[in-house]
Amino acid sequence: MANVLLFADHDNAALRPVTLNAITAAAELGDVTAIVAGKDCAAVAEELSKVVGVSKVLHADADHYAYSLAEGIADMILSVADGYDYIVAPASTSGKNIMPRVAAKLDVQQISEISGIVSADTFVRPIYAGNAMATVQSTDAVKVITVRATAFDAAPAEGGSASVEQIDAATKSELSEFVSQNLTKSERPELTSAGIVISGGRGMQSGDNFSMLEEIADKLGAAVGASRAAVDAGFVPNDYQVGQTGKVVAPDLYVAVGISGAIQHLAGMKDSKVIVAINKDEEAPIFQVADYGLVADLFDAVPALSAELDK
């Protein structure tokens, strides 16, 4: 059986949900050893040991792993990479930052955002903003892969019994240093892991009008997203953006309000289980992918929806 080394994405307190999807993909390739590198992250290693599909957990703890800087984490992965046929990570912000460096140092070509596994060396991945699927074959001895989380089911978080091995941290890289971060704090669920997402587009006309969507989101326990047009117009911060150059989501319910449905946006949400679109333009492309569509002025439809939810 092939050996797989999986980078576990986390926040030092808990696993990020995308890691569970990546484990499902990794388990299809072989025996999975997961690596957890962080600061005071023993709880993450323990959590990971219970995930079905993980055979072993490698835990490295050091101050310089606190913020998952690519240089340090890549060196950590490479220090234990001997003997593994695959090095896998979720296609998250951290995964996309770290894995190209791993691939470059191994002198292999990364296989990005796979959405399907055909065989041990052949994979399916989206191209052209998800409008075409490419089947690619790799002849590299070690295959460095990122996994599109929305394409694979999450591995069960309970039921596993992997051993946890403490390993030495790699030497701190001097190539980069953490300076600061500004985080948006919200009581709503994180966009990529939310079960319901309600997004607004240019049709919202202003940032103030997003309060209508936020009101509905709070009633449904949903996350709020936006199209690139709404973000570029300054209506909402860029961490709201759903699409090819934003976040890829696949919630149980996606509600698109005032979004025309450009292919760049569809690439980020078309795998949602149920899509509802509200747009006054009946020719809007969003209706081609929507399960339910309402041709109406959003400034009439959204308040009416909010009122119904109050009943």
N, C-alpha and C positions, 0 to 999 in steps of 0.2 A: 504493500500500500504506500502511496505517495505521502510525503510529509509536508504539512502546511503550517507556515508561521503567520499568525494573524495579529495585526496591530489593533488593540482595543481602544476605541475612542471613548473618553470619559472626561469628567470635570473635577477629578480627584475625590469626589464624594460618591458618584454613581456612574454606571455605564450610560453612555448616550444610546438611545434606542436603535440607531442605525447599526450599531455593532452587532445586535442580535440578527439583523438581516444578513450582514456580511458573514456571520458564523454559519448560517444556513447554506450559503454559496460555498464557503470554504469546506464544509463537511462533505459536499458532493465531490470534492477534489481529492480528499484523503484524510489522514489523521491530523487533527487540529491541535496545535500548541498556540496558546494566546499569550501575548506579551503586554503587560501593564507597566507603563513607565509614568511616574508622577511624583507628587510630594504628598506624604501622609495619605497614601491611597490604598492602604491595606484592605479597607472595606470594599473597594472596587475589585481587588483580586479575589476576595471571598465571594462576592456576588457573581463574578465570572466563573468561579469554580462550580457553581450550581447550574450553569447553563447547559442544556442538552446539546451535545455535539462537540464539546471541548474536552480533550483528554488530559491536558496539562496546562498550567498557568505559570508563566515566568513573571516574577514581580521585582521590578527595580525601583527603588525609592531614593530620590535625591532632590535637593532644593532646585537644581537647574532643570528639572523636568516639570516644574510646576505649571508652566504655560505652554507646554508641547511645542517648543520652538523646533523648527524642522531640522536644523543642523544637529542638535543634540539627540533628538529622537531617532533620526536616521542613523547616527553613529551607534546608538544603542541596538537598533535592529540588526545592523550589519555585524555587530560584535557577536551575535548569537546565530547568524544566518547559515553557517556551514551545516550542510546535511539536509537542508530544506529544498524541496522542489518548487514550492510556491511561496510567495510572500504577498499577503492579501490585506487589504484595508477597506473600510467603507469609503465611498466617494463623498466624504464630508469635507468641511473646510480643512480640518487637520489632515485627513487622508490625502486630499489633493495637494497639500503643501509638502507633505513628507515623502510620499512614494516616488515622485519624479526624481528626487535626490537619491533615494535608494537605488532606483533603476540606473541612474547615471553612473553611480559609483560601482555598480556591478557590470556596467557596460552592456546592458540589455535594454530592450524596448518595452516600455510600460504598456499594458493593455488597460485602457481606461473605461470605467463605468460599464462593466459588462452587465448585460441584462439576461443572459442565458449561457448555459454551458452545454456545448455539443459533445465534446470529448475531452480527453486529458490535455489536448493542445489546441483546441478549437473553441472559440467563444463568439457570442453575439453581442454587439454593442451598437448603440444608436449613433447615427451621423446626420448631418444636415438638420439640426435642431429636432431630431427625433422623427423626421419625415421619412427616413430610410433606415433599415437595419443592416449593418455589415456583419458578415461572418468572417472572422479573422483567425488565422492559424499561426502559432508561434513555434519557432524552432529553437528558441533560447533554452539553455539548460535550466535556468531559474526563471520562472515566470512571475513578474511583478504586476499585480492586478489590483484595480480598485473596483468596487462593487456598487452598482446603483441600487440603493436600498429598496426603492419602490418596486423593484422587479422580483424580489424574493420575500417569502414569508419570514417573519421573525422567529428565531429559534425559541423554544420554551425556556423561560427564565428559571424554572425549577425542575429538578429531576436529575441533574447531572451530579457527578461526584469526582471532579478533576482534582488532582493533587496541585498544591501551590508550592513553587520553589523560589526561594529568595535568591536573586542574582546580584552581582556587583554592578553598580552604575558605571557607565562609560565616562571617560574624562570629559569635563565640561568643555564644550566648544567655545572658542573665542571669536567665532565669526559673527555671532549675533548676540544681542542682549535685550531682555525684556525691559521696556521703558514704562509703559502705562497702557491702560485700556479704559474705554468708556462704554459701559454696558447699559442697554435699555432694560429697565426693570418693568415687569408687567405681571399682573395676577392671572393673565390668560395663558393657555398652554403654548408651548413653543411651536412655531409654525410647522416644522417638518415632522413633528410627532403628534400633532392634533388630530382628533377624529373628525372634526368639522372645521372647515376653513371658509370664511366669507371674505371675498376680495373685491376691491373697487378699482375702477379704471379711470380713464380721462373723463368719462361721463359724469363722475362725481363733481367735477367743476372746481372744487376747492378742497383744501385740507380740512376746513371746518366741517364740511359735509360728511367726512368720514366718521363723525360722531354718531351718525345714524347707523352705520355698520357696527361700530363698537357697542352700541346699545343692544343690537340683536346678538352680537357675539357673546356678550355677558349673559344674556338670557339662555343661550344655547350651550354655553361652555366651550365656545369656539375660539379659534385664532383668527386674527385679521391679517389679510394679505393685500397685495396691490399689483397692478401691472407695471411694466417699466415706464409706460407713458405717464402714469400717476406719480411715480417716483421722480422721473426726470422733470416733471412740472413742479416738484417741490411740495406736493400734497402731503406726503408721508416720508419717513426715513427709508433709506435703501435696504434696511434689514427686513422690510415688509415685502420686498420684491419677489414675486413668483415668476419663474420662466427660465429660459436658456441661460441667461446671465445672472439669474437670481437663485432662488431655492426651488428644488424639485420636491413636490408634495404628492401624496396619494392618499388623501383622507377617505373616510367612508362617505362623506358628503362635502362637495365643493360648490359654493354658491358664487357665481360671477355676476357682479353688479356693474353695469355701465362699462363692460369690457368688450371690445369688438371681437377679439380672438385672433390676434396676429400669431403666426406660427411660433414666434419666440416665446409667447406666453403659453401656448398650448403644449409646448415641449416640457413645461414645468408642472402641468396639472392633468394631462390627458389620461393618466393612469388612475385617476380618482374613481372610486366605485360608483358613485352617483354624482352627476354634474347637473346643476340647475343654473340657468342663465336668465338674467333680466336685462333687456335692452330694448330701446324704442325702435331700433333699426331691424326690421325683420330679415334683412339680407346679411346681417352681421355673421361672420364666419363662426363665431362661438356657438351658434345654434346647430352647426354641423356635428359637433361633438357632444352637445348637451343631451341628457336623458329627458329633461323637462325644460321647456323654454316658455318664458312669458314676455310677449311683445307689449311693453308698457313703459311709461315714463317712470324712471326709478324714484323720482321725488313723490310720486303717488303710491307706487308699489311697496317701497321699503317701509314708510310709516304704517301702511295697512298691514304688512307682515308683522311689524312690531306690536301693533294693537292686537292682532290675533294671538300672538304669543303670550299676551297678558291675560287672556281669557282662561 
